[in-house]
Amino acid sequence: MIRIVRGNPTPEELAAALAVVRARVSGGAEGAPPPPSSEWSSPARVTRTPRPAPGPHAWARTYWPS
């Protein structure tokens, strides 16, 4: 329940205030699709094996486990 504590709003002001409160409670636009997820947060981007450390023989560790 909403109660006016101070002032004397016009019916238009009261309707505008109630529209804002109703939009906030309902979560914004109804039927709006969720925003697309970022590929940066995708778990598929995480490698499961460590990358070879740089060094003089790093090329040899790219194909053969050490």
Secondary structure, 3 states (H helix, E strand, C coil): CCCCCCCCCCHHHHHHHHHHHHHHHHCCCCCCCCCCCCHHHCHHHCCCCCCCCCCCCHHHHCCCCC
